[in-house]
Amino acid sequence: MEIKSFNSIEAINNKFYVVKKGREVGIYATWEEAKIQTDGYPNNSHCIVEGKSHALGTLKEALELRSIIEELSDQELEVLDFCVKHYKKEDDLKFPSIF
C-alpha cells in the first residue's frame, strides 16, 4: 500500500481530501487528485476535512482500523460485516444482559 506524502500539500480554504481506501491512500489538496485514487476502485473510502491535523488524524485512524481488520479471522470478519450491514446507529446495537 502506498501512502501519499503530506509534507508539500497546501490546501485551498484549509480543506483536505483524505483517501482512506483507494489506489494511493493519502491526503490530497483537491478533489481532482483524490478522485483519481478512488474512481473505479472497489469499496473506496474518502472524506473531506478541515485542517492538516484533522486530515492526519483521520488518515491515522483509518490505517489503524485497517491494521486491526487485517488481523481478524474469517469468522470475526463475517460478524463484523453482519453488524455493519444491519446496525446503523450505536443505539440500535443492544447487548443482552448477563446479570
N, CA, C and O atoms as a printed pandas DataFrame, in Angstrom:
     atom_number atom_name residue_name chain_id  residue_number  x_coord  y_coord  z_coord
0              1         N          MET        A               1    0.838   -1.171    0.000
1              2        CA          MET        A               1    0.000    0.000    0.000
2              3         C          MET        A               1    0.887    1.239    0.000
3              4         O          MET        A               1    1.807    1.361    0.808
4              5         N          GLU        A               2    0.601    2.135   -0.899
5              6        CA          GLU        A               2    1.332    3.390   -0.980
6              7         C          GLU        A               2    0.594    4.466   -0.197
7              8         O          GLU        A               2   -0.635    4.521   -0.221
8              9         N          ILE        A               3    1.334    5.316    0.493
9             10        CA          ILE        A               3    0.746    6.449    1.204
10            11         C          ILE        A               3    1.364    7.725    0.655
11            12         O          ILE        A               3    2.582    7.900    0.674
12            13         N          LYS        A               4    0.510    8.608    0.168
13            14        CA          LYS        A               4    0.982    9.849   -0.445
14            15         C          LYS        A               4    1.655   10.742    0.595
15            16         O          LYS        A               4    1.203   10.828    1.737
16            17         N          SER        A               5    2.726   11.398    0.193
17            18        CA          SER        A               5    3.436   12.333    1.067
18            19         C          SER        A               5    2.552   13.523    1.395
19            20         O          SER        A               5    1.810   14.007    0.540
20            21         N          PHE        A               6    2.629   13.984    2.609
21            22        CA          PHE        A               6    1.776   15.063    3.088
22            23         C          PHE        A               6    2.539   16.374    3.221
23            24         O          PHE        A               6    1.928   17.436    3.341
24            25         N          ASN        A               7    3.841   16.312    3.201
25            26        CA          ASN        A               7    4.667   17.481    3.512
26            27         C          ASN        A               7    4.439   18.679    2.603
27            28         O          ASN        A               7    4.437   19.815    3.077
28            29         N          SER        A               8    4.248   18.452    1.320
29            30        CA          SER        A               8    4.178   19.569    0.376
30            31         C          SER        A               8    2.753   19.996    0.033
31            32         O          SER        A               8    2.564   20.824   -0.859
32            33         N          ILE        A               9    1.755   19.457    0.710
33            34        CA          ILE        A               9    0.370   19.766    0.370
34            35         C          ILE        A               9   -0.067   21.081    1.007
35            36         O          ILE        A               9    0.047   21.271    2.218
36            37         N          GLU        A              10   -0.565   21.975    0.175
37            38        CA          GLU        A              10   -1.174   23.216    0.649
38            39         C          GLU        A              10   -2.593   23.248    0.096
39            40         O          GLU        A              10   -2.792   23.317   -1.117
40            41         N          ALA        A              11   -3.564   23.199    0.976
41            42        CA          ALA        A              11   -4.958   23.119    0.562
42            43         C          ALA        A              11   -5.574   24.496    0.383
43            44         O          ALA        A              11   -5.147   25.479    0.989
44            45         N          ILE        A              12   -6.585   24.536   -0.461
45            46        CA          ILE        A              12   -7.370   25.747   -0.658
46            47         C          ILE        A              12   -8.422   25.784    0.453
47            48         O          ILE        A              12   -9.085   24.780    0.714
48            49         N          ASN        A              13   -8.572   26.925    1.099
49            50        CA          ASN        A              13   -9.554   27.096    2.179
50            51         C          ASN        A              13   -9.356   26.100    3.316
51            52         O          ASN        A              13  -10.306   25.782    4.031
52            53         N          ASN        A              14   -8.123   25.601    3.491
53            54        CA          ASN        A              14   -7.804   24.698    4.598
54            55         C          ASN        A              14   -8.608   23.401    4.560
55            56         O          ASN        A              14   -8.824   22.788    5.605
56            57         N          LYS        A              15   -9.058   22.967    3.375
57            58        CA          LYS        A              15   -9.811   21.721    3.223
58            59         C          LYS        A              15   -8.923   20.683    2.567
59            60         O          LYS        A              15   -8.196   20.964    1.614
60            61         N          PHE        A              16   -9.003   19.471    3.106
61            62        CA          PHE        A              16   -8.181   18.371    2.615
62            63         C          PHE        A              16   -9.066   17.174    2.291
63            64         O          PHE        A              16  -10.089   16.949    2.937
64            65         N          TYR        A              17   -8.666   16.425    1.301
65            66        CA          TYR        A              17   -9.379   15.222    0.890
66            67         C          TYR        A              17   -8.556   14.026    1.345
67            68         O          TYR        A              17   -7.418   13.842    0.912
68            69         N          VAL        A              18   -9.139   13.218    2.222
69            70        CA          VAL        A              18   -8.448   12.061    2.777
70            71         C          VAL        A              18   -8.952   10.810    2.062
71            72         O          VAL        A              18  -10.137   10.483    2.131
72            73         N          VAL        A              19   -8.052   10.116    1.378
73            74        CA          VAL        A              19   -8.387    8.846    0.744
74            75         C          VAL        A              19   -7.964    7.751    1.717
75            76         O          VAL        A              19   -6.777    7.500    1.926
76            77         N          LYS        A              20   -8.983    7.100    2.313
77            78        CA          LYS        A              20   -8.734    6.065    3.312
78            79         C          LYS        A              20   -8.583    4.693    2.673
79            80         O          LYS        A              20   -7.909    3.816    3.212
80            81         N          LYS        A              21   -9.216    4.517    1.518
81            82        CA          LYS        A              21   -9.080    3.267    0.763
82            83         C          LYS        A              21   -9.192    3.619   -0.709
83            84         O          LYS        A              21  -10.217    4.120   -1.171
84            85         N          GLY        A              22   -8.107    3.345   -1.440
85            86        CA          GLY        A              22   -8.064    3.675   -2.852
86            87         C          GLY        A              22   -6.735    3.217   -3.443
87            88         O          GLY        A              22   -5.988    2.476   -2.806
88            89         N          ARG        A              23   -6.448    3.658   -4.653
89            90        CA          ARG        A              23   -5.192    3.259   -5.298
90            91         C          ARG        A              23   -3.980    3.707   -4.486
91            92         O          ARG        A              23   -3.055    2.931   -4.247
92            93         N          GLU        A              24   -3.999    4.973   -4.067
93            94        CA          GLU        A              24   -2.920    5.530   -3.253
94            95         C          GLU        A              24   -3.549    6.240   -2.056
95            96         O          GLU        A              24   -4.093    7.336   -2.186
96            97         N          VAL        A              25   -3.466    5.599   -0.889
97            98        CA          VAL        A              25   -4.017    6.159    0.340
98            99         C          VAL        A              25   -3.235    7.418    0.689
99           100         O          VAL        A              25   -2.009    7.441    0.577
100          101         N          GLY        A              26   -3.940    8.465    1.111
101          102        CA          GLY        A              26   -3.224    9.673    1.470
102          103         C          GLY        A              26   -4.123   10.875    1.623
103          104         O          GLY        A              26   -5.346   10.752    1.678
104          105         N          ILE        A              27   -3.506   12.036    1.691
105          106        CA          ILE        A              27   -4.186   13.309    1.881
106          107         C          ILE        A              27   -3.911   14.164    0.648
107          108         O          ILE        A              27   -2.768   14.302    0.212
108          109         N          TYR        A              28   -4.981   14.738    0.093
109          110        CA          TYR        A              28   -4.879   15.493   -1.149
110          111         C          TYR        A              28   -5.460   16.888   -0.973
111          112         O          TYR        A              28   -6.363   17.096   -0.162
112          113         N          ALA        A              29   -4.941   17.834   -1.730
113          114        CA          ALA        A              29   -5.380   19.224   -1.641
114          115         C          ALA        A              29   -6.625   19.497   -2.486
115          116         O          ALA        A              29   -7.357   20.447   -2.209
116          117         N          THR        A              30   -6.878   18.675   -3.519
117          118        CA          THR        A              30   -8.040   18.900   -4.380
118          119         C          THR        A              30   -8.814   17.608   -4.591
119          120         O          THR        A              30   -8.276   16.507   -4.474
120          121         N          TRP        A              31  -10.101   17.778   -4.906
121          122        CA          TRP        A              31  -10.936   16.620   -5.194
122          123         C          TRP        A              31  -10.450   15.926   -6.473
123          124         O          TRP        A              31  -10.527   14.702   -6.579
124          125         N          GLU        A              32   -9.962   16.683   -7.420
125          126        CA          GLU        A              32   -9.480   16.087   -8.668
126          127         C          GLU        A              32   -8.371   15.074   -8.393
127          128         O          GLU        A              32   -8.351   14.000   -8.993
128          129         N          GLU        A              33   -7.447   15.411   -7.486
129          130        CA          GLU        A              33   -6.358   14.491   -7.136
130          131         C          GLU        A              33   -6.892   13.257   -6.409
131          132         O          GLU        A              33   -6.489   12.130   -6.699
132          133         N          ALA        A              34   -7.798   13.483   -5.469
133          134        CA          ALA        A              34   -8.355   12.371   -4.696
134          135         C          ALA        A              34   -9.215   11.464   -5.571
135          136         O          ALA        A              34   -9.202   10.243   -5.416
136          137         N          LYS        A              35   -9.952   12.065   -6.478
137          138        CA          LYS        A              35  -10.858   11.308   -7.351
138          139         C          LYS        A              35  -10.096   10.304   -8.213
139          140         O          LYS        A              35  -10.600    9.214   -8.482
140          141         N          ILE        A              36   -8.907   10.654   -8.641
141          142        CA          ILE        A              36   -8.076    9.742   -9.432
142          143         C          ILE        A              36   -7.803    8.460   -8.641
143          144         O          ILE        A              36   -7.716    7.372   -9.211
144          145         N          GLN        A              37   -7.672    8.608   -7.318
145          146        CA          GLN        A              37   -7.341    7.459   -6.471
146          147         C          GLN        A              37   -8.564    6.613   -6.131
147          148         O          GLN        A              37   -8.417    5.450   -5.755
148          149         N          THR        A              38   -9.766    7.173   -6.254
149          150        CA          THR        A              38  -10.967    6.457   -5.823
150          151         C          THR        A              38  -11.868    5.994   -6.959
151          152         O          THR        A              38  -12.533    4.967   -6.824
152          153         N          ASP        A              39  -11.911    6.718   -8.068
153          154        CA          ASP        A              39  -12.800    6.341   -9.176
154          155         C          ASP        A              39  -12.509    4.928   -9.661
155          156         O          ASP        A              39  -11.385    4.607  -10.047
156          157         N          GLY        A              40  -13.527    4.098   -9.636
157          158        CA          GLY        A              40  -13.395    2.734  -10.117
158          159         C          GLY        A              40  -12.719    1.780   -9.151
159          160         O          GLY        A              40  -12.595    0.591   -9.444
160          161         N          TYR        A              41  -12.282    2.275   -8.014
161          162        CA          TYR        A              41  -11.636    1.415   -7.011
162          163         C          TYR        A              41  -12.736    0.796   -6.149
163          164         O          TYR        A              41  -13.536    1.523   -5.561
164          165         N          PRO        A              42  -12.790   -0.545   -6.065
165          166        CA          PRO        A              42  -13.876   -1.207   -5.335
166          167         C          PRO        A              42  -13.905   -0.809   -3.855
167          168         O          PRO        A              42  -12.874   -0.804   -3.182
168          169         N          ASN        A              43  -15.086   -0.479   -3.368
169          170        CA          ASN        A              43  -15.304   -0.132   -1.959
170          171         C          ASN        A              43  -14.370    0.974   -1.475
171          172         O          ASN        A              43  -13.876    0.924   -0.349
172          173         N          ASN        A              44  -14.131    1.963   -2.318
173          174        CA          ASN        A              44  -13.242    3.062   -1.925
174          175         C          ASN        A              44  -13.845    3.826   -0.753
175          176         O          ASN        A              44  -15.051    3.774   -0.510
176          177         N          SER        A              45  -12.981    4.535   -0.035
177          178        CA          SER        A              45  -13.418    5.323    1.109
178          179         C          SER        A              45  -12.620    6.619    1.136
179          180         O          SER        A              45  -11.391    6.610    1.066
180          181         N          HIS        A              46  -13.340    7.734    1.239
181          182        CA          HIS        A              46  -12.696    9.042    1.257
182          183         C          HIS        A              46  -13.594   10.043    1.964
183          184         O          HIS        A              46  -14.793    9.812    2.119
184          185         N          CYS        A              47  -13.010   11.152    2.392
185          186        CA          CYS        A              47  -13.789   12.213    3.034
186          187         C          CYS        A              47  -13.052   13.535    2.888
187          188         O          CYS        A              47  -11.883   13.575    2.506
188          189         N          ILE        A              48  -13.760   14.616    3.199
189          190        CA          ILE        A              48  -13.157   15.943    3.193
190          191         C          ILE        A              48  -13.147   16.454    4.637
191          192         O          ILE        A              48  -14.135   16.325    5.360
192          193         N          VAL        A              49  -12.026   17.032    5.039
193          194        CA          VAL        A              49  -11.893   17.550    6.401
194          195         C          VAL        A              49  -11.230   18.923    6.360
195          196         O          VAL        A              49  -10.618   19.306    5.363
196          197         N          GLU        A              50  -11.366   19.654    7.461
197          198        CA          GLU        A              50  -10.713   20.954    7.583
198          199         C          GLU        A              50   -9.492   20.831    8.472
199          200         O          GLU        A              50   -9.560   20.251    9.555
200          201         N          GLY        A              51   -8.378   21.376    8.015
201          202        CA          GLY        A              51   -7.159   21.424    8.808
202          203         C          GLY        A              51   -6.248   20.226    8.627
203          204         O          GLY        A              51   -6.701   19.088    8.497
204          205         N          LYS        A              52   -4.942   20.511    8.621
205          206        CA          LYS        A              52   -3.957   19.446    8.446
206          207         C          LYS        A              52   -3.986   18.432    9.586
207          208         O          LYS        A              52   -3.867   17.229    9.355
208          209         N          SER        A              53   -4.144   18.917   10.814
209          210        CA          SER        A              53   -4.129   17.985   11.944
210          211         C          SER        A              53   -5.328   17.045   11.891
211          212         O          SER        A              53   -5.202   15.865   12.220
212          213         N          HIS        A              54   -6.489   17.554   11.481
213          214        CA          HIS        A              54   -7.676   16.707   11.340
214          215         C          HIS        A              54   -7.474   15.692   10.213
215          216         O          HIS        A              54   -7.858   14.530   10.345
216          217         N          ALA        A              55   -6.878   16.128    9.118
217          218        CA          ALA        A              55   -6.607   15.226    7.997
218          219         C          ALA        A              55   -5.661   14.102    8.420
219          220         O          ALA        A              55   -5.889   12.934    8.105
220          221         N          LEU        A              56   -4.606   14.468    9.131
221          222        CA          LEU        A              56   -3.657   13.447    9.601
222          223         C          LEU        A              56   -4.312   12.489   10.582
223          224         O          LEU        A              56   -4.074   11.283   10.516
224          225         N          GLY        A              57   -5.132   13.003   11.488
225          226        CA          GLY        A              57   -5.826   12.156   12.448
226          227         C          GLY        A              57   -6.786   11.196   11.775
227          228         O          GLY        A              57   -6.873   10.028   12.155
228          229         N          THR        A              58   -7.509   11.687   10.773
229          230        CA          THR        A              58   -8.455   10.850   10.032
230          231         C          THR        A              58   -7.731    9.724    9.308
231          232         O          THR        A              58   -8.174    8.576    9.342
232          233         N          LEU        A              59   -6.625   10.045    8.656
233          234        CA          LEU        A              59   -5.857    9.026    7.949
234          235         C          LEU        A              59   -5.261    8.018    8.926
235          236         O          LEU        A              59   -5.272    6.816    8.662
236          237         N          LYS        A              60   -4.744    8.499   10.047
237          238        CA          LYS        A              60   -4.158    7.612   11.059
238          239         C          LYS        A              60   -5.197    6.624   11.581
239          240         O          LYS        A              60   -4.912    5.433   11.702
240          241         N          GLU        A              61   -6.401    7.109   11.892
241          242        CA          GLU        A              61   -7.466    6.228   12.376
242          243         C          GLU        A              61   -7.824    5.176   11.338
243          244         O          GLU        A              61   -8.030    4.010   11.677
244          245         N          ALA        A              62   -7.900    5.580   10.075
245          246        CA          ALA        A              62   -8.243    4.648    9.006
246          247         C          ALA        A              62   -7.180    3.560    8.874
247          248         O          ALA        A              62   -7.511    2.387    8.699
248          249         N          LEU        A              63   -5.915    3.939    8.955
249          250        CA          LEU        A              63   -4.834    2.969    8.833
250          251         C          LEU        A              63   -4.782    2.034   10.038
251          252         O          LEU        A              63   -4.501    0.845    9.888
252          253         N          GLU        A              64   -5.052    2.563   11.232
253          254        CA          GLU        A              64   -5.083    1.710   12.432
254          255         C          GLU        A              64   -6.232    0.722   12.346
255          256         O          GLU        A              64   -6.061   -0.448   12.688
256          257         N          LEU        A              65   -7.400    1.165   11.895
257          258        CA          LEU        A              65   -8.545    0.276   11.744
258          259         C          LEU        A              65   -8.251   -0.801   10.712
259          260         O          LEU        A              65   -8.586   -1.968   10.914
260          261         N          ARG        A              66   -7.629   -0.413    9.612
261          262        CA          ARG        A              66   -7.269   -1.387    8.576
262          263         C          ARG        A              66   -6.340   -2.448    9.143
263          264         O          ARG        A              66   -6.496   -3.632    8.841
264          265         N          SER        A              67   -5.384   -2.043    9.953
265          266        CA          SER        A              67   -4.441   -2.974   10.568
266          267         C          SER        A              67   -5.158   -3.962   11.479
267          268         O          SER        A              67   -4.848   -5.154   11.476
268          269         N          ILE        A              68   -6.116   -3.468   12.259
269          270        CA          ILE        A              68   -6.885   -4.336   13.156
270          271         C          ILE        A              68   -7.715   -5.329   12.352
271          272         O          ILE        A              68   -7.746   -6.520   12.664
272          273         N          ILE        A              69   -8.386   -4.835   11.317
273          274        CA          ILE        A              69   -9.249   -5.697   10.494
274          275         C          ILE        A              69   -8.446   -6.795    9.809
275          276         O          ILE        A              69   -8.915   -7.927    9.691
276          277         N          GLU        A              70   -7.233   -6.465    9.357
277          278        CA          GLU        A              70   -6.398   -7.463    8.682
278          279         C          GLU        A              70   -6.034   -8.630    9.600
279          280         O          GLU        A              70   -5.714   -9.718    9.121
280          281         N          GLU        A              71   -6.083   -8.409   10.919
281          282        CA          GLU        A              71   -5.728   -9.465   11.869
282          283         C          GLU        A              71   -6.919  -10.327   12.278
283          284         O          GLU        A              71   -6.735  -11.328   12.970
284          285         N          LEU        A              72   -8.132   -9.965   11.868
285          286        CA          LEU        A              72   -9.321  -10.720   12.252
286          287         C          LEU        A              72   -9.420  -12.032   11.484
287          288         O          LEU        A              72   -8.976  -12.136   10.341
288          289         N          SER        A              73  -10.011  -13.029   12.135
289          290        CA          SER        A              73  -10.257  -14.316   11.477
290          291         C          SER        A              73  -11.432  -14.160   10.512
291          292         O          SER        A              73  -12.141  -13.155   10.553
292          293         N          ASP        A              74  -11.638  -15.148    9.650
293          294        CA          ASP        A              74  -12.753  -15.108    8.710
294          295         C          ASP        A              74  -14.091  -15.027    9.440
295          296         O          ASP        A              74  -14.989  -14.298    9.017
296          297         N          GLN        A              75  -14.224  -15.774   10.536
297          298        CA          GLN        A              75  -15.469  -15.758   11.305
298          299         C          GLN        A              75  -15.700  -14.382   11.931
299          300         O          GLN        A              75  -16.825  -13.884   11.924
300          301         N          GLU        A              76  -14.657  -13.770   12.465
301          302        CA          GLU        A              76  -14.784  -12.439   13.049
302          303         C          GLU        A              76  -15.155  -11.405   11.983
303          304         O          GLU        A              76  -15.929  -10.483   12.245
304          305         N          LEU        A              77  -14.598  -11.565   10.781
305          306        CA          LEU        A              77  -14.938  -10.656    9.680
306          307         C          LEU        A              77  -16.399  -10.801    9.272
307          308         O          LEU        A              77  -17.048   -9.810    8.937
308          309         N          GLU        A              78  -16.924  -12.028    9.297
309          310        CA          GLU        A              78  -18.334  -12.254    8.971
310          311         C          GLU        A              78  -19.235  -11.562    9.987
311          312         O          GLU        A              78  -20.237  -10.951    9.613
312          313         N          VAL        A              79  -18.889  -11.652   11.262
313          314        CA          VAL        A              79  -19.670  -10.993   12.311
314          315         C          VAL        A              79  -19.611   -9.476   12.134
315          316         O          VAL        A              79  -20.636   -8.801   12.226
316          317         N          LEU        A              80  -18.427   -8.942   11.882
317          318        CA          LEU        A              80  -18.262   -7.510   11.668
318          319         C          LEU        A              80  -19.078   -7.050   10.470
319          320         O          LEU        A              80  -19.756   -6.025   10.542
320          321         N          ASP        A              81  -19.025   -7.787    9.375
321          322        CA          ASP        A              81  -19.774   -7.454    8.170
322          323         C          ASP        A              81  -21.276   -7.445    8.456
323          324         O          ASP        A              81  -21.986   -6.542    8.014
324          325         N          PHE        A              82  -21.762   -8.447    9.195
325          326        CA          PHE        A              82  -23.179   -8.512    9.564
326          327         C          PHE        A              82  -23.578   -7.274   10.363
327          328         O          PHE        A              82  -24.609   -6.660   10.091
328          329         N          CYS        A              83  -22.765   -6.915   11.341
329          330        CA          CYS        A              83  -23.070   -5.758   12.192
330          331         C          CYS        A              83  -23.110   -4.464   11.385
331          332         O          CYS        A              83  -24.002   -3.638   11.576
332          333         N          VAL        A              84  -22.157   -4.292   10.497
333          334        CA          VAL        A              84  -22.106   -3.075    9.674
334          335         C          VAL        A              84  -23.342   -2.985    8.786
335          336         O          VAL        A              84  -23.890   -1.898    8.603
336          337         N          LYS        A              85  -23.787   -4.106    8.236
337          338        CA          LYS        A              85  -24.939   -4.107    7.336
338          339         C          LYS        A              85  -26.266   -3.922    8.065
339          340         O          LYS        A              85  -27.206   -3.366    7.497
340          341         N          HIS        A              86  -26.356   -4.375    9.306
341          342        CA          HIS        A              86  -27.644   -4.406    9.987
342          343         C          HIS        A              86  -27.828   -3.370   11.094
343          344         O          HIS        A              86  -28.955   -3.122   11.522
344          345         N          TYR        A              87  -26.750   -2.770   11.557
345          346        CA          TYR        A              87  -26.856   -1.797   12.639
346          347         C          TYR        A              87  -26.214   -0.487   12.218
347          348         O          TYR        A              87  -24.991   -0.385   12.120
348          349         N          LYS        A              88  -27.039    0.505   11.973
349          350        CA          LYS        A              88  -26.536    1.792   11.504
350          351         C          LYS        A              88  -26.294    2.776   12.636
351          352         O          LYS        A              88  -25.421    3.637   12.525
352          353         N          LYS        A              89  -27.046    2.669   13.719
353          354        CA          LYS        A              89  -26.888    3.584   14.830
354          355         C          LYS        A              89  -26.341    2.835   16.030
355          356         O          LYS        A              89  -26.656    1.664   16.244
356          357         N          GLU        A              90  -25.531    3.511   16.797
357          358        CA          GLU        A              90  -24.960    2.914   18.002
358          359         C          GLU        A              90  -26.068    2.481   18.960
359          360         O          GLU        A              90  -25.943    1.457   19.632
360          361         N          ASP        A              91  -27.148    3.253   19.024
361          362        CA          ASP        A              91  -28.256    2.938   19.929
362          363         C          ASP        A              91  -28.955    1.639   19.548
363          364         O          ASP        A              91  -29.544    0.978   20.403
364          365         N          ASP        A              92  -28.894    1.267   18.266
365          366        CA          ASP        A              92  -29.566    0.057   17.824
366          367         C          ASP        A              92  -28.850   -1.209   18.255
367          368         O          ASP        A              92  -29.442   -2.288   18.261
368          369         N          LEU        A              93  -27.602   -1.088   18.609
369          370        CA          LEU        A              93  -26.804   -2.249   18.965
370          371         C          LEU        A              93  -27.067   -2.578   20.422
371          372         O          LEU        A              93  -26.543   -1.907   21.312
372          373         N          LYS        A              94  -27.860   -3.587   20.677
373          374        CA          LYS        A              94  -28.236   -3.976   22.031
374          375         C          LYS        A              94  -27.531   -5.274   22.415
375          376         O          LYS        A              94  -27.525   -6.239   21.652
376          377         N          PHE        A              95  -26.959   -5.283   23.568
377          378        CA          PHE        A              95  -26.296   -6.479   24.071
378          379         C          PHE        A              95  -27.119   -7.046   25.224
379          380         O          PHE        A              95  -27.533   -6.302   26.114
380          381         N          PRO        A              96  -27.359   -8.349   25.215
381          382        CA          PRO        A              96  -28.151   -8.923   26.312
382          383         C          PRO        A              96  -27.395   -8.837   27.633
383          384         O          PRO        A              96  -26.175   -8.989   27.683
384          385         N          SER        A              97  -28.138   -8.595   28.680
385          386        CA          SER        A              97  -27.532   -8.525   29.998
386          387         C          SER        A              97  -27.267   -9.932   30.506
387          388         O          SER        A              97  -28.107  -10.819   30.358
388          389         N          ILE        A              98  -26.102  -10.137   31.103
389          390        CA          ILE        A              98  -25.770  -11.456   31.653
390          391         C          ILE        A              98  -25.930  -11.476   33.165
391          392         O          ILE        A              98  -25.645  -12.488   33.805
392          393         N          PHE        A              99  -26.381  -10.377   33.739
393          394        CA          PHE        A              99  -26.542  -10.312   35.197
394          395         C          PHE        A              99  -27.992  -10.426   35.589
395          396         O          PHE        A              99  -28.315  -10.392   36.777
